[in-house]
Amino acid sequence: MQYQLPQFIDIEDKIVGPLTFKQFIYIAGGAGICFIAYRLLPFWVAVIVILPTAALGAALAFYKINGKPFMFTLEAWFNFMLQSKLYVWKQRKPEKKAEVKPTVPTTVAPEKNNDHIMTASRLHDIAWSLDVLDTNKRNK
């Protein structure tokens, strides 16, 4: 027996025409508030209330920021505004390190030591002495 697996489970169903249920509620709620404002308030005051209300209803229904509905951004903004914000900067005092007393360098007469200079003849002498010492050790 074969069963049909549901696909596209992350996409909401279109309930009312091309709108999902949430979109329909946002649009209907915004339209309802706009109608009440139009009927109860004078025209110029109603326009001031109607424009932001209609924009908010449309944004909640259709606008997405970074692929997420506008409702998440609005909720994050409300949480940010309601939380206490106390930023305290504590200046750290530098830690005292153990003082190191500088040593006075003693004057040493420079020596004319050429051991660090490697010439071809010096290299040959060192190689020969190593070979001779190695043969002496083998013979013993």
N, CA, C and O atoms as CSV, one atom per row, in Angstrom:
chain,resi,resn,atom,element,x,y,z
A,1,MET,N,N,0.850,-1.174,0.000
A,1,MET,CA,C,0.000,0.000,0.000
A,1,MET,C,C,0.900,1.243,0.000
A,1,MET,O,O,1.826,1.340,0.805
A,2,GLN,N,N,0.631,2.172,-0.887
A,2,GLN,CA,C,1.423,3.392,-0.980
A,2,GLN,C,C,0.689,4.530,-0.288
A,2,GLN,O,O,-0.531,4.672,-0.362
A,3,TYR,N,N,1.506,5.336,0.391
A,3,TYR,CA,C,0.964,6.509,1.080
A,3,TYR,C,C,1.572,7.753,0.453
A,3,TYR,O,O,2.739,7.767,0.061
A,4,GLN,N,N,0.772,8.773,0.369
A,4,GLN,CA,C,1.262,10.027,-0.200
A,4,GLN,C,C,1.901,10.842,0.917
A,4,GLN,O,O,1.269,11.119,1.936
A,5,LEU,N,N,3.150,11.220,0.717
A,5,LEU,CA,C,3.864,12.020,1.704
A,5,LEU,C,C,3.577,13.496,1.480
A,5,LEU,O,O,3.588,13.971,0.345
A,6,PRO,N,N,3.319,14.222,2.567
A,6,PRO,CA,C,3.077,15.660,2.399
A,6,PRO,C,C,4.360,16.372,1.970
A,6,PRO,O,O,5.448,16.072,2.463
A,7,GLN,N,N,4.214,17.303,1.058
A,7,GLN,CA,C,5.334,18.092,0.576
A,7,GLN,C,C,5.054,19.556,0.859
A,7,GLN,O,O,3.908,19.948,1.078
A,8,PHE,N,N,6.100,20.359,0.853
A,8,PHE,CA,C,6.002,21.797,1.074
A,8,PHE,C,C,5.299,22.089,2.408
A,8,PHE,O,O,4.368,22.893,2.460
A,9,ILE,N,N,5.746,21.437,3.474
A,9,ILE,CA,C,5.089,21.620,4.767
A,9,ILE,C,C,5.472,22.941,5.435
A,9,ILE,O,O,4.842,23.342,6.413
A,10,ASP,N,N,6.497,23.617,4.917
A,10,ASP,CA,C,6.880,24.894,5.504
A,10,ASP,C,C,6.152,26.069,4.851
A,10,ASP,O,O,6.332,27.207,5.283
A,11,ILE,N,N,5.347,25.831,3.839
A,11,ILE,CA,C,4.569,26.881,3.172
A,11,ILE,C,C,3.148,26.847,3.717
A,11,ILE,O,O,2.507,25.797,3.750
A,12,GLU,N,N,2.666,28.012,4.143
A,12,GLU,CA,C,1.317,28.080,4.701
A,12,GLU,C,C,0.277,27.945,3.587
A,12,GLU,O,O,0.505,28.348,2.446
A,13,ASP,N,N,-0.855,27.375,3.944
A,13,ASP,CA,C,-1.937,27.198,2.977
A,13,ASP,C,C,-2.627,28.516,2.698
A,13,ASP,O,O,-2.774,29.354,3.588
A,14,LYS,N,N,-3.051,28.697,1.454
A,14,LYS,CA,C,-3.820,29.876,1.060
A,14,LYS,C,C,-5.279,29.615,1.436
A,14,LYS,O,O,-5.936,28.757,0.846
A,15,ILE,N,N,-5.773,30.354,2.415
A,15,ILE,CA,C,-7.121,30.118,2.921
A,15,ILE,C,C,-8.134,31.041,2.237
A,15,ILE,O,O,-9.156,30.581,1.729
A,16,VAL,N,N,-7.842,32.346,2.227
A,16,VAL,CA,C,-8.778,33.326,1.679
A,16,VAL,C,C,-8.161,33.902,0.410
A,16,VAL,O,O,-7.337,34.814,0.471
A,17,GLY,N,N,-8.556,33.376,-0.718
A,17,GLY,CA,C,-8.016,33.858,-1.992
A,17,GLY,C,C,-6.527,33.598,-2.057
A,17,GLY,O,O,-6.083,32.483,-1.786
A,18,PRO,N,N,-5.734,34.624,-2.419
A,18,PRO,CA,C,-4.286,34.435,-2.487
A,18,PRO,C,C,-3.598,34.680,-1.143
A,18,PRO,O,O,-2.369,34.702,-1.079
A,19,LEU,N,N,-4.368,34.863,-0.074
A,19,LEU,CA,C,-3.811,35.201,1.234
A,19,LEU,C,C,-3.845,34.000,2.182
A,19,LEU,O,O,-4.762,33.179,2.151
A,20,THR,N,N,-2.812,33.930,3.024
A,20,THR,CA,C,-2.844,32.933,4.093
A,20,THR,C,C,-3.748,33.457,5.205
A,20,THR,O,O,-4.203,34.599,5.155
A,21,PHE,N,N,-4.004,32.626,6.198
A,21,PHE,CA,C,-4.886,33.040,7.284
A,21,PHE,C,C,-4.291,34.221,8.051
A,21,PHE,O,O,-5.006,35.168,8.378
A,22,LYS,N,N,-2.995,34.171,8.339
A,22,LYS,CA,C,-2.346,35.275,9.061
A,22,LYS,C,C,-2.426,36.574,8.256
A,22,LYS,O,O,-2.758,37.628,8.798
A,23,GLN,N,N,-2.122,36.491,6.972
A,23,GLN,CA,C,-2.181,37.688,6.139
A,23,GLN,C,C,-3.586,38.262,6.114
A,23,GLN,O,O,-3.764,39.478,6.177
A,24,PHE,N,N,-4.575,37.400,6.024
A,24,PHE,CA,C,-5.953,37.870,6.021
A,24,PHE,C,C,-6.309,38.567,7.331
A,24,PHE,O,O,-6.966,39.608,7.314
A,25,ILE,N,N,-5.890,38.015,8.452
A,25,ILE,CA,C,-6.168,38.634,9.754
A,25,ILE,C,C,-5.490,39.997,9.858
A,25,ILE,O,O,-6.106,40.954,10.328
A,26,TYR,N,N,-4.237,40.104,9.430
A,26,TYR,CA,C,-3.534,41.393,9.481
A,26,TYR,C,C,-4.230,42.437,8.605
A,26,TYR,O,O,-4.431,43.571,9.039
A,27,ILE,N,N,-4.596,42.069,7.390
A,27,ILE,CA,C,-5.258,43.007,6.484
A,27,ILE,C,C,-6.645,43.370,7.024
A,27,ILE,O,O,-7.013,44.544,7.023
A,28,ALA,N,N,-7.416,42.383,7.484
A,28,ALA,CA,C,-8.761,42.655,8.007
A,28,ALA,C,C,-8.703,43.507,9.270
A,28,ALA,O,O,-9.520,44.411,9.445
A,29,GLY,N,N,-7.746,43.227,10.149
A,29,GLY,CA,C,-7.594,44.029,11.360
A,29,GLY,C,C,-7.223,45.472,11.045
A,29,GLY,O,O,-7.785,46.404,11.620
A,30,GLY,N,N,-6.269,45.652,10.123
A,30,GLY,CA,C,-5.885,47.002,9.726
A,30,GLY,C,C,-7.034,47.739,9.061
A,30,GLY,O,O,-7.242,48.924,9.324
A,31,ALA,N,N,-7.786,47.055,8.202
A,31,ALA,CA,C,-8.925,47.689,7.529
A,31,ALA,C,C,-10.019,48.037,8.534
A,31,ALA,O,O,-10.660,49.080,8.412
A,32,GLY,N,N,-10.236,47.182,9.515
A,32,GLY,CA,C,-11.234,47.457,10.549
A,32,GLY,C,C,-10.885,48.680,11.379
A,32,GLY,O,O,-11.747,49.514,11.658
A,33,ILE,N,N,-9.613,48.792,11.777
A,33,ILE,CA,C,-9.185,49.964,12.550
A,33,ILE,C,C,-9.292,51.225,11.695
A,33,ILE,O,O,-9.689,52.278,12.194
A,34,CYS,N,N,-8.943,51.128,10.410
A,34,CYS,CA,C,-9.050,52.287,9.511
A,34,CYS,C,C,-10.519,52.711,9.358
A,34,CYS,O,O,-10.818,53.905,9.350
A,35,PHE,N,N,-11.426,51.753,9.238
A,35,PHE,CA,C,-12.849,52.078,9.100
A,35,PHE,C,C,-13.384,52.747,10.371
A,35,PHE,O,O,-14.125,53.727,10.290
A,36,ILE,N,N,-13.017,52.230,11.526
A,36,ILE,CA,C,-13.462,52.828,12.794
A,36,ILE,C,C,-12.914,54.251,12.920
A,36,ILE,O,O,-13.635,55.158,13.337
A,37,ALA,N,N,-11.644,54.448,12.563
A,37,ALA,CA,C,-11.071,55.794,12.636
A,37,ALA,C,C,-11.785,56.737,11.674
A,37,ALA,O,O,-12.026,57.894,12.017
A,38,TYR,N,N,-12.126,56.265,10.473
A,38,TYR,CA,C,-12.815,57.094,9.483
A,38,TYR,C,C,-14.209,57.508,9.965
A,38,TYR,O,O,-14.642,58.639,9.743
A,39,ARG,N,N,-14.904,56.581,10.626
A,39,ARG,CA,C,-16.273,56.870,11.074
A,39,ARG,C,C,-16.309,57.735,12.333
A,39,ARG,O,O,-17.224,58.544,12.485
A,40,LEU,N,N,-15.332,57.585,13.246
A,40,LEU,CA,C,-15.411,58.270,14.530
A,40,LEU,C,C,-14.654,59.596,14.572
A,40,LEU,O,O,-15.026,60.482,15.341
A,41,LEU,N,N,-13.630,59.752,13.787
A,41,LEU,CA,C,-12.780,60.940,13.858
A,41,LEU,C,C,-13.066,61.877,12.683
A,41,LEU,O,O,-13.565,61.449,11.642
A,42,PRO,N,N,-12.743,63.159,12.864
A,42,PRO,CA,C,-12.826,64.077,11.717
A,42,PRO,C,C,-11.856,63.617,10.623
A,42,PRO,O,O,-10.869,62.931,10.888
A,43,PHE,N,N,-12.171,64.018,9.382
A,43,PHE,CA,C,-11.464,63.487,8.231
A,43,PHE,C,C,-9.949,63.666,8.323
A,43,PHE,O,O,-9.215,62.705,8.098
A,44,TRP,N,N,-9.455,64.870,8.648
A,44,TRP,CA,C,-8.012,65.123,8.660
A,44,TRP,C,C,-7.320,64.388,9.798
A,44,TRP,O,O,-6.169,63.979,9.645
A,45,VAL,N,N,-7.964,64.213,10.899
A,45,VAL,CA,C,-7.383,63.439,12.003
A,45,VAL,C,C,-7.405,61.950,11.635
A,45,VAL,O,O,-6.474,61.206,11.941
A,46,ALA,N,N,-8.499,61.534,10.968
A,46,ALA,CA,C,-8.623,60.134,10.564
A,46,ALA,C,C,-7.540,59.756,9.570
A,46,ALA,O,O,-7.008,58.648,9.623
A,47,VAL,N,N,-7.206,60.674,8.657
A,47,VAL,CA,C,-6.153,60.389,7.676
A,47,VAL,C,C,-4.826,60.166,8.385
A,47,VAL,O,O,-4.046,59.299,7.990
A,48,ILE,N,N,-4.565,60.949,9.435
A,48,ILE,CA,C,-3.310,60.799,10.194
A,48,ILE,C,C,-3.261,59.430,10.881
A,48,ILE,O,O,-2.178,58.866,11.036
A,49,VAL,N,N,-4.389,58.896,11.288
A,49,VAL,CA,C,-4.440,57.577,11.933
A,49,VAL,C,C,-4.479,56.458,10.890
A,49,VAL,O,O,-3.869,55.406,11.079
A,50,ILE,N,N,-5.197,56.692,9.793
A,50,ILE,CA,C,-5.402,55.644,8.793
A,50,ILE,C,C,-4.101,55.275,8.070
A,50,ILE,O,O,-3.825,54.089,7.887
A,51,LEU,N,N,-3.307,56.248,7.661
A,51,LEU,CA,C,-2.095,55.961,6.885
A,51,LEU,C,C,-1.103,55.052,7.638
A,51,LEU,O,O,-0.667,54.049,7.072
A,52,PRO,N,N,-0.731,55.368,8.892
A,52,PRO,CA,C,0.196,54.445,9.574
A,52,PRO,C,C,-0.428,53.083,9.871
A,52,PRO,O,O,0.256,52.060,9.833
A,53,THR,N,N,-1.727,53.075,10.165
A,53,THR,CA,C,-2.397,51.801,10.450
A,53,THR,C,C,-2.437,50.912,9.209
A,53,THR,O,O,-2.183,49.711,9.301
A,54,ALA,N,N,-2.750,51.485,8.064
A,54,ALA,CA,C,-2.778,50.712,6.822
A,54,ALA,C,C,-1.370,50.229,6.460
A,54,ALA,O,O,-1.200,49.095,6.012
A,55,ALA,N,N,-0.374,51.075,6.650
A,55,ALA,CA,C,1.007,50.685,6.352
A,55,ALA,C,C,1.456,49.551,7.275
A,55,ALA,O,O,2.124,48.618,6.829
A,56,LEU,N,N,1.092,49.624,8.561
A,56,LEU,CA,C,1.462,48.559,9.497
A,56,LEU,C,C,0.764,47.249,9.138
A,56,LEU,O,O,1.386,46.187,9.173
A,57,GLY,N,N,-0.512,47.316,8.797
A,57,GLY,CA,C,-1.240,46.107,8.398
A,57,GLY,C,C,-0.641,45.470,7.154
A,57,GLY,O,O,-0.502,44.249,7.085
A,58,ALA,N,N,-0.286,46.288,6.174
A,58,ALA,CA,C,0.318,45.762,4.944
A,58,ALA,C,C,1.711,45.190,5.209
A,58,ALA,O,O,2.085,44.160,4.647
A,59,ALA,N,N,2.477,45.872,6.074
A,59,ALA,CA,C,3.818,45.375,6.394
A,59,ALA,C,C,3.737,44.043,7.140
A,59,ALA,O,O,4.512,43.128,6.863
A,60,LEU,N,N,2.809,43.935,8.076
A,60,LEU,CA,C,2.657,42.682,8.811
A,60,LEU,C,C,2.237,41.545,7.880
A,60,LEU,O,O,2.638,40.398,8.074
A,61,ALA,N,N,1.447,41.861,6.893
A,61,ALA,CA,C,0.950,40.821,5.992
A,61,ALA,C,C,1.971,40.410,4.927
A,61,ALA,O,O,2.087,39.224,4.618
A,62,PHE,N,N,2.710,41.366,4.363
A,62,PHE,CA,C,3.504,41.059,3.174
A,62,PHE,C,C,5.005,41.289,3.289
A,62,PHE,O,O,5.767,40.630,2.582
A,63,TYR,N,N,5.457,42.187,4.141
A,63,TYR,CA,C,6.862,42.593,4.166
A,63,TYR,C,C,7.704,41.586,4.942
A,63,TYR,O,O,7.333,41.154,6.033
A,64,LYS,N,N,8.857,41.217,4.354
A,64,LYS,CA,C,9.776,40.288,5.006
A,64,LYS,C,C,11.161,40.926,5.073
A,64,LYS,O,O,11.612,41.567,4.125
A,65,ILE,N,N,11.818,40.739,6.204
A,65,ILE,CA,C,13.183,41.226,6.398
A,65,ILE,C,C,14.067,40.009,6.591
A,65,ILE,O,O,13.855,39.224,7.515
A,66,ASN,N,N,15.058,39.848,5.725
A,66,ASN,CA,C,15.959,38.690,5.741
A,66,ASN,C,C,15.191,37.372,5.699
A,66,ASN,O,O,15.584,36.401,6.345
A,67,GLY,N,N,14.124,37.337,4.958
A,67,GLY,CA,C,13.352,36.116,4.794
A,67,GLY,C,C,12.410,35.800,5.942
A,67,GLY,O,O,11.744,34.765,5.924
A,68,LYS,N,N,12.343,36.674,6.944
A,68,LYS,CA,C,11.449,36.457,8.075
A,68,LYS,C,C,10.328,37.491,8.028
A,68,LYS,O,O,10.544,38.619,7.585
A,69,PRO,N,N,9.136,37.114,8.480
A,69,PRO,CA,C,8.031,38.066,8.476
A,69,PRO,C,C,8.330,39.289,9.347
A,69,PRO,O,O,9.112,39.226,10.295
A,70,PHE,N,N,7.683,40.397,8.994
A,70,PHE,CA,C,7.887,41.662,9.700
A,70,PHE,C,C,7.494,41.551,11.180
A,70,PHE,O,O,7.977,42.325,12.007
A,71,MET,N,N,6.638,40.612,11.508
A,71,MET,CA,C,6.189,40.429,12.894
A,71,MET,C,C,7.365,40.122,13.816
A,71,MET,O,O,7.390,40.597,14.952
A,72,PHE,N,N,8.337,39.340,13.356
A,72,PHE,CA,C,9.495,39.010,14.178
A,72,PHE,C,C,10.326,40.252,14.474
A,72,PHE,O,O,10.804,40.434,15.594
A,73,THR,N,N,10.497,41.101,13.474
A,73,THR,CA,C,11.253,42.335,13.667
A,73,THR,C,C,10.517,43.265,14.622
A,73,THR,O,O,11.137,43.883,15.488
A,74,LEU,N,N,9.212,43.367,14.473
A,74,LEU,CA,C,8.410,44.213,15.360
A,74,LEU,C,C,8.458,43.699,16.797
A,74,LEU,O,O,8.554,44.489,17.736
A,75,GLU,N,N,8.394,42.403,16.968
A,75,GLU,CA,C,8.477,41.814,18.307
A,75,GLU,C,C,9.847,42.065,18.932
A,75,GLU,O,O,9.932,42.389,20.116
A,76,ALA,N,N,10.907,41.924,18.163
A,76,ALA,CA,C,12.259,42.183,18.668
A,76,ALA,C,C,12.410,43.645,19.055
A,76,ALA,O,O,13.059,43.955,20.055
A,77,TRP,N,N,11.820,44.551,18.278
A,77,TRP,CA,C,11.896,45.981,18.592
A,77,TRP,C,C,11.176,46.282,19.907
A,77,TRP,O,O,11.688,47.029,20.740
A,78,PHE,N,N,9.978,45.696,20.094
A,78,PHE,CA,C,9.250,45.911,21.348
A,78,PHE,C,C,10.033,45.358,22.534
A,78,PHE,O,O,10.117,46.014,23.572
A,79,ASN,N,N,10.597,44.180,22.403
A,79,ASN,CA,C,11.396,43.614,23.503
A,79,ASN,C,C,12.588,44.498,23.830
A,79,ASN,O,O,12.916,44.694,25.001
A,80,PHE,N,N,13.234,45.028,22.812
A,80,PHE,CA,C,14.376,45.912,23.036
A,80,PHE,C,C,13.947,47.186,23.758
A,80,PHE,O,O,14.636,47.645,24.669
A,81,MET,N,N,12.816,47.758,23.358
A,81,MET,CA,C,12.368,49.003,23.963
A,81,MET,C,C,11.887,48.811,25.404
A,81,MET,O,O,11.995,49.732,26.213
A,82,LEU,N,N,11.366,47.646,25.731
A,82,LEU,CA,C,10.830,47.414,27.066
A,82,LEU,C,C,11.880,46.953,28.069
A,82,LEU,O,O,11.682,47.096,29.276
A,83,GLN,N,N,12.967,46.413,27.600
A,83,GLN,CA,C,13.997,45.942,28.518
A,83,GLN,C,C,14.779,47.124,29.070
A,83,GLN,O,O,14.916,48.162,28.423
A,84,SER,N,N,15.292,46.938,30.291
A,84,SER,CA,C,16.127,47.988,30.869
A,84,SER,C,C,17.484,47.953,30.181
A,84,SER,O,O,18.025,46.895,29.861
A,85,LYS,N,N,17.999,49.132,29.972
A,85,LYS,CA,C,19.282,49.249,29.299
A,85,LYS,C,C,20.209,50.066,30.190
A,85,LYS,O,O,20.106,51.290,30.263
A,86,LEU,N,N,21.090,49.385,30.845
A,86,LEU,CA,C,22.069,50.048,31.692
A,86,LEU,C,C,23.439,49.555,31.259
A,86,LEU,O,O,23.811,48.407,31.504
A,87,TYR,N,N,24.164,50.422,30.625
A,87,TYR,CA,C,25.477,50.065,30.135
A,87,TYR,C,C,26.505,50.701,31.058
A,87,TYR,O,O,26.580,51.926,31.162
A,88,VAL,N,N,27.286,49.881,31.718
A,88,VAL,CA,C,28.285,50.360,32.663
A,88,VAL,C,C,29.648,49.990,32.117
A,88,VAL,O,O,29.908,48.844,31.750
A,89,TRP,N,N,30.500,50.984,32.075
A,89,TRP,CA,C,31.855,50.747,31.615
A,89,TRP,C,C,32.761,50.812,32.822
A,89,TRP,O,O,32.838,51.837,33.500
A,90,LYS,N,N,33.438,49.729,33.087
A,90,LYS,CA,C,34.383,49.703,34.198
A,90,LYS,C,C,35.782,49.777,33.620
A,90,LYS,O,O,36.221,48.909,32.866
A,91,GLN,N,N,36.466,50.841,34.001
A,91,GLN,CA,C,37.825,50.990,33.512
A,91,GLN,C,C,38.731,50.091,34.336
A,91,GLN,O,O,38.722,50.140,35.566
A,92,ARG,N,N,39.486,49.296,33.667
A,92,ARG,CA,C,40.404,48.403,34.367
A,92,ARG,C,C,41.702,49.138,34.636
A,92,ARG,O,O,42.279,49.781,33.760
A,93,LYS,N,N,42.138,49.019,35.881
A,93,LYS,CA,C,43.428,49.617,36.222
A,93,LYS,C,C,44.516,48.651,35.791
A,93,LYS,O,O,44.379,47.439,35.953
A,94,PRO,N,N,45.593,49.186,35.245
A,94,PRO,CA,C,46.660,48.292,34.793
A,94,PRO,C,C,47.270,47.548,35.978
A,94,PRO,O,O,47.487,48.116,37.048
A,95,GLU,N,N,47.537,46.275,35.761
A,95,GLU,CA,C,48.134,45.470,36.811
A,95,GLU,C,C,49.587,45.875,36.996
A,95,GLU,O,O,50.312,46.147,36.040
A,96,LYS,N,N,49.983,45.905,38.262
A,96,LYS,CA,C,51.378,46.248,38.536
A,96,LYS,C,C,52.232,45.008,38.332
A,96,LYS,O,O,51.971,43.948,38.901
A,97,LYS,N,N,53.235,45.161,37.527
A,97,LYS,CA,C,54.144,44.060,37.257
A,97,LYS,C,C,55.388,44.228,38.116
A,97,LYS,O,O,55.756,45.336,38.504
A,98,ALA,N,N,56.013,43.117,38.395
A,98,ALA,CA,C,57.247,43.181,39.181
A,98,ALA,C,C,58.282,43.968,38.387
A,98,ALA,O,O,58.523,43.723,37.205
A,99,GLU,N,N,58.870,44.905,39.079
A,99,GLU,CA,C,59.846,45.744,38.394
A,99,GLU,C,C,61.147,44.978,38.203
A,99,GLU,O,O,61.656,44.348,39.130
A,100,VAL,N,N,61.657,45.042,37.032
A,100,VAL,CA,C,62.928,44.404,36.721
A,100,VAL,C,C,63.977,45.494,36.667
A,100,VAL,O,O,63.900,46.432,35.874
A,101,LYS,N,N,64.955,45.337,37.533
A,101,LYS,CA,C,66.018,46.349,37.564
A,101,LYS,C,C,66.975,46.083,36.416
A,101,LYS,O,O,67.443,44.959,36.235
A,102,PRO,N,N,67.256,47.097,35.659
A,102,PRO,CA,C,68.175,46.886,34.536
A,102,PRO,C,C,69.585,46.629,35.056
A,102,PRO,O,O,70.070,47.322,35.951
A,103,THR,N,N,70.219,45.643,34.490
A,103,THR,CA,C,71.586,45.337,34.886
A,103,THR,C,C,72.535,46.191,34.062
A,103,THR,O,O,72.318,46.450,32.879
A,104,VAL,N,N,73.563,46.603,34.715
A,104,VAL,CA,C,74.563,47.425,34.043
A,104,VAL,C,C,75.520,46.482,33.328
A,104,VAL,O,O,76.166,45.649,33.965
A,105,PRO,N,N,75.613,46.605,32.035
A,105,PRO,CA,C,76.519,45.696,31.325
A,105,PRO,C,C,77.974,46.013,31.661
A,105,PRO,O,O,78.394,47.169,31.709
A,106,THR,N,N,78.709,44.951,31.887
A,106,THR,CA,C,80.129,45.145,32.169
A,106,THR,C,C,80.862,45.287,30.854
A,106,THR,O,O,80.498,44.684,29.844
A,107,THR,N,N,81.856,46.062,30.890
A,107,THR,CA,C,82.615,46.264,29.661
A,107,THR,C,C,83.631,45.141,29.524
A,107,THR,O,O,84.476,44.927,30.394
A,108,VAL,N,N,83.528,44.446,28.429
A,108,VAL,CA,C,84.444,43.350,28.139
A,108,VAL,C,C,85.199,43.736,26.878
A,108,VAL,O,O,84.629,44.203,25.892
A,109,ALA,N,N,86.447,43.528,26.951
A,109,ALA,CA,C,87.261,43.867,25.795
A,109,ALA,C,C,86.923,42.907,24.661
A,109,ALA,O,O,86.932,41.692,24.858
A,110,PRO,N,N,86.631,43.428,23.498
A,110,PRO,CA,C,86.299,42.541,22.385
A,110,PRO,C,C,87.495,41.693,21.991
A,110,PRO,O,O,88.618,42.181,21.864
A,111,GLU,N,N,87.223,40.424,21.805
A,111,GLU,CA,C,88.296,39.511,21.419
A,111,GLU,C,C,88.279,39.320,19.911
A,111,GLU,O,O,87.234,39.401,19.265
A,112,LYS,N,N,89.394,39.080,19.400
A,112,LYS,CA,C,89.519,38.814,17.977
A,112,LYS,C,C,89.389,37.308,17.780
A,112,LYS,O,O,90.384,36.606,17.597
A,113,ASN,N,N,88.164,36.826,17.818
A,113,ASN,CA,C,87.939,35.402,17.692
A,113,ASN,C,C,87.308,35.146,16.325
A,113,ASN,O,O,86.214,35.629,16.035
A,114,ASN,N,N,87.981,34.414,15.528
A,114,ASN,CA,C,87.489,34.129,14.192
A,114,ASN,C,C,86.963,32.707,14.066
A,114,ASN,O,O,86.948,32.152,12.967
A,115,ASP,N,N,86.530,32.105,15.176
A,115,ASP,CA,C,86.021,30.742,15.119
A,115,ASP,C,C,84.710,30.658,14.337
A,115,ASP,O,O,84.394,29.628,13.741
A,116,HIS,N,N,83.968,31.733,14.348
A,116,HIS,CA,C,82.672,31.690,13.677
A,116,HIS,C,C,82.782,31.894,12.167
A,116,HIS,O,O,81.811,31.668,11.445
A,117,ILE,N,N,83.935,32.313,11.686
A,117,ILE,CA,C,84.125,32.488,10.254
A,117,ILE,C,C,84.556,31.157,9.655
A,117,ILE,O,O,85.548,30.566,10.080
A,118,MET,N,N,83.815,30.699,8.681
A,118,MET,CA,C,84.078,29.398,8.082
A,118,MET,C,C,84.682,29.608,6.697
A,118,MET,O,O,84.012,30.081,5.778
A,119,THR,N,N,85.911,29.262,6.567
A,119,THR,CA,C,86.566,29.323,5.256
A,119,THR,C,C,86.706,27.903,4.730
A,119,THR,O,O,86.482,26.936,5.459
A,120,ALA,N,N,87.071,27.787,3.488
A,120,ALA,CA,C,87.202,26.466,2.878
A,120,ALA,C,C,88.310,25.659,3.553
A,120,ALA,O,O,88.153,24.460,3.781
A,121,SER,N,N,89.430,26.313,3.874
A,121,SER,CA,C,90.526,25.569,4.504
A,121,SER,C,C,90.156,25.165,5.925
A,121,SER,O,O,90.514,24.076,6.373
A,122,ARG,N,N,89.440,26.035,6.637
A,122,ARG,CA,C,89.031,25.706,8.014
A,122,ARG,C,C,88.038,24.551,7.977
A,122,ARG,O,O,88.110,23.645,8.808
A,123,LEU,N,N,87.109,24.575,7.017
A,123,LEU,CA,C,86.140,23.495,6.882
A,123,LEU,C,C,86.848,22.174,6.573
A,123,LEU,O,O,86.470,21.126,7.095
A,124,HIS,N,N,87.863,22.228,5.733
A,124,HIS,CA,C,88.632,21.018,5.404
A,124,HIS,C,C,89.339,20.492,6.641
A,124,HIS,O,O,89.361,19.280,6.858
A,125,ASP,N,N,89.920,21.368,7.463
A,125,ASP,CA,C,90.605,20.951,8.680
A,125,ASP,C,C,89.642,20.303,9.668
A,125,ASP,O,O,89.983,19.295,10.286
A,126,ILE,N,N,88.462,20.857,9.826
A,126,ILE,CA,C,87.487,20.289,10.765
A,126,ILE,C,C,87.038,18.918,10.275
A,126,ILE,O,O,86.929,17.991,11.077
A,127,ALA,N,N,86.778,18.766,8.994
A,127,ALA,CA,C,86.358,17.485,8.440
A,127,ALA,C,C,87.468,16.451,8.615
A,127,ALA,O,O,87.190,15.301,8.955
A,128,TRP,N,N,88.716,16.845,8.387
A,128,TRP,CA,C,89.824,15.914,8.529
A,128,TRP,C,C,89.975,15.461,9.974
A,128,TRP,O,O,90.218,14.284,10.240
A,129,SER,N,N,89.826,16.424,10.935
A,129,SER,CA,C,89.970,16.048,12.347
A,129,SER,C,C,88.849,15.115,12.780
A,129,SER,O,O,89.073,14.223,13.598
A,130,LEU,N,N,87.657,15.303,12.250
A,130,LEU,CA,C,86.559,14.396,12.587
A,130,LEU,C,C,86.807,13.005,12.028
A,130,LEU,O,O,86.537,12.004,12.691
A,131,ASP,N,N,87.320,12.948,10.815
A,131,ASP,CA,C,87.620,11.643,10.233
A,131,ASP,C,C,88.707,10.919,11.012
A,131,ASP,O,O,88.617,9.711,11.233
A,132,VAL,N,N,89.727,11.648,11.427
A,132,VAL,CA,C,90.835,11.047,12.172
A,132,VAL,C,C,90.352,10.583,13.529
A,132,VAL,O,O,90.706,9.489,13.969
A,133,LEU,N,N,89.545,11.398,14.204
A,133,LEU,CA,C,89.026,11.001,15.503
A,133,LEU,C,C,88.105,9.795,15.375
A,133,LEU,O,O,88.104,8.916,16.237
A,134,ASP,N,N,87.325,9.752,14.307
A,134,ASP,CA,C,86.415,8.619,14.101
A,134,ASP,C,C,87.206,7.327,13.867
A,134,ASP,O,O,86.833,6.283,14.403
A,135,THR,N,N,88.277,7.370,13.091
A,135,THR,CA,C,89.097,6.167,12.857
A,135,THR,C,C,89.827,5.754,14.121
A,135,THR,O,O,90.035,4.560,14.340
A,136,ASN,N,N,90.220,6.696,14.954
A,136,ASN,CA,C,90.898,6.353,16.207
A,136,ASN,C,C,89.930,5.607,17.125
A,136,ASN,O,O,90.333,4.681,17.828
A,137,LYS,N,N,88.676,6.000,17.121
A,137,LYS,CA,C,87.704,5.349,17.988
A,137,LYS,C,C,87.409,3.936,17.483
A,137,LYS,O,O,87.176,3.033,18.286
A,138,ARG,N,N,87.417,3.737,16.194
A,138,ARG,CA,C,87.143,2.414,15.640
A,138,ARG,C,C,88.272,1.428,15.938
A,138,ARG,O,O,88.055,0.236,16.157
A,139,ASN,N,N,89.449,1.962,15.935
A,139,ASN,CA,C,90.608,1.077,16.144
A,139,ASN,C,C,90.710,0.643,17.589
A,139,ASN,O,O,91.332,-0.386,17.855
A,140,LYS,N,N,90.172,1.319,18.480
A,140,LYS,CA,C,90.316,0.961,19.902
A,140,LYS,C,C,89.380,-0.089,20.318
A,140,LYS,O,O,89.382,-0.493,21.480
